[in-house]
Amino acid sequence: MLVSHRLGDPGLTAATTCRTPDPRMWFTMPAAGLAVGLSAMPLAYQSASGFRMLLPQGFAPSAEFSQQGTAAAAPAPPGARVVLDSVFTDGTGPTASSLALAVVDAPLVLDNGTPERVAALAIAYLRDQLSSELRIEWVERVPAGRGEAMELAGRVELDDQERVAQFAFVPFGDRQIVLTASLPSSRFATLGPAIEKSLASLAFDRPVSQPPSRRAALGAAIGGLVGLVVVAVRFFAHRVRVS
């Protein structure tokens, strides 16, 4: 059970072997592609970026990738710096699944427009990185630690195999954590909920400040404008009295 492994137990850190990230490596899971050590029990992962979470049962770190900046690591707004944090797999070959974590240097505000924004990012990511079209099944909010994340899932054809691409976008102060999972369609009913449980276990090493909402920013701008108008009116009123 996921709850049997405490977050305080000895965890895992990112792999140290460097390899240029290629999303096709963890999306298609070639038979000889990723070296893993399978775990019978869920493991706690500690990121050097300042967060930790429980991995789905059976997942272990890939020895092929290390932390590095690359736009190939996750869907992200244009121009935003993206760092691949870690890659985990539960085996090799077409029946295996993978989970990649990345940190994006762009804030994420969860509002009514977020589903459309993350859907556009995910579609563009798979189109640009894998030349594949994502057929979105749903976009919804799910628990992520003490807050929420925007989750998106859809079907994608890769190397004549239908797989499910599952994304989660998590606010992380002035940054965001992006989880990208690639699952065989036949295993999604089991692994999809397991990944959501991992998201729910997410914890931060220190309090994470939330970026101001769009509504708050607009309110501040309107308030400032009203203040300028009041000052201007008083100034001209004073000039009229003096003249």
N, C-alpha and C positions, 0 to 999 in steps of 0.2 A: 504494500500500500504506500502511496505517496506520503501519507502523514507519518509513516514510521521512521523517516529519515529527517532529522532536525537540521535546520539551516545552520546551526552552530557547529555541526559535525565537520571534520576535515573535508574540504571540498576540492574543487578542481580549478586549475588556472588555464589560461589560453596556451595552445601549443606553441612550441618554440621553433619548430622547423618551418622555414619560410618557403612559400610557394606563391606564385602570382595567382590571385583569385580568378577563377573562371566559373560563373554560375552553372554552366553545364555540368561541371564535375559533381556538384551536389544535387542538381535537379534530376539528372538522368541516372546517377549511381552506376557507372560501369563496373563490370565484374572485378577488374583488377585496379580500380581507381583509388579507393580510399582505404587506408589501413586504420582499423579501429580495434579497441579492446572492449568487447561487449560486457555490459554490467547486468547482473541479475537483479540488482536493487537500484532504485532511483538514486542518483548522485546529486549532491549540491554543487553548483558551479559558482565560483566567486570571480567576478570580472575585475580587472585592474581599472576599469572605468568607473567603478563605484556602485555596482549593483550585484545582486546574487539571486539565484533561483534554483528550484529543483528541476532536473531534467526528467523527461518521460522515461519510464522504466525501459531498460535495454539500450538507451542511448549513451554514447561515450564520445570523448573528443576525437576528432580526426587528427592524424599526425601530419597532414599535408599542408595545413594553412596556419598562419600566425597573424597577429594584429598588424594591419597595415591599411593605409588610406587608399581607397579605390572606389570609383563610381559603380563598379560591378557588384559591390557588396549588398546593395539594397535599393529599393525605390527611394528617391529623394528629390526634393525640389531642385530645379536647375541651378548650378553653381554652388550648391551646398557641399561641404566636405563630408565624406563618408568614410568611416573606419570599420573594417571587418574586425569584429571582436573575437568570434570563435565560430567553429563549425562542428556539429555533432551528427553522428550517424548511428544506425542500429544494424548495420551489416553492409554487404556489398551486393551488386547485381540489381536486376529490375524490380525485385520485390522489397528492396530496402528503402528506408526513408531517411531524410536528412533535415537538419534544423540549423539555420545560420542566424547569428546575432550580429547586428551592426549598430553603430552609434552615428547619428546624423546631426551635424552642426546646424540645426534649424529648429526653432520651437514648434510645438504642436499644440494648437488650441482645439479642444473638442467642442464644436458647435454644430448648428444645423447644416452647415456647408461642408463639414469634414468628410462625410461619406463620398461625395462627388470628387473631392480633392484627392483622397487616398486611392480611389478607384482609378482615376486618371493616371496617377503615379505608377500604380501596379501594372496597368495595361501598357504604359510606355516602357516600363522596365523590362517586361518579358519580350516585348516587340524589339527593343533595341539590343538586349543582351543575348536573347535566345532565338530571335526571329520567329516567335510564336505568338499566337493570339490567345488572350485570356478570356474565357467565357465565365463571367462573374455569376456566382450562385447567390451570394448574400454579402451585405455589409452591415455590421451591427456593433454596438458597444458591449464589451465584456469586462469582467473584473480583472484588474491587474494590480496585485498588491493591495494597498489601501485606496487606490484610485481606479481608473478605468482606462481601457485601451480601445482603439478602433480596430476591429477584426474584419478581415475580408477573405473570402475563399472563392475559388473558381476552378474550372477544369481547363487543362492545357494539353496539347498533343506534342510529345517530344520523342523523337526517334521511333515513331510508329507505336508509341505507348501512351495511353491516356493516364495522366496523373492529376492530382489535386494540388494546387498551389494555395497555401494558407499563409496570410500575412497578418501581423499585428503591429500597430503603431502605438507606442507608449510615450506619453509626455515625460520628459526628463529634464525639468528646469528649462534652460534656454536651448536644450537639445532634445532629441527623441531617440528612443531605442526602437529598432525595427527588427522584428522576428520574421524570418522567411522559412517556411517549411515546404518540402516537396514529398508527397506521399502517393503511393499507388492507390488508385481509386478503390481497389478491393479492401484496403486497410483503413480507409478514411473514417469509417463508422467507429472504429476503436481508437485510432490515433488522434483524430480531431479533438475529441473531448479530453484526451490525455494532455495535449498541448495547451488547451485552455486551463487545465489544472496547473500546469507549469507557470503559465502567466499569472494565475491567481497567487502563486507562491512568491512572486517577485518582491524583493525588498531592496531598499537603498541604504547605503552605508551612512549617509547623512541626510538631513531633511532637504527635500528638493523644493526650491521655490517655483511657483507656478507663474508662467508668463501672463501678462495682462490679457484679458479677453478682448475680442474685437469691439464688443459693446462698451467695455470700460474705456478702451482707447478712444472710441468715438465720443463717449460722454465727456472725457477730459478735453478733447479738442473743442467740442461745442462749448464747454464751460469756459475755456480760455478765450474763445471768440466772443462770447457774451461779455466777459470781463473787459475786453478791449473796446467793445461798443459802449459800455457804461462809462469808461474812462474818456472816450472821445466825446460823448454827449456832455459830460461835465465840463470838459475843457472848452468846448465851443460855447456852452452856456455862460461860463465865466468870462469869456472874451466879449460876449454880447453885453453883459452887465458892465464891464469896464468901459466899453465904447459908448 
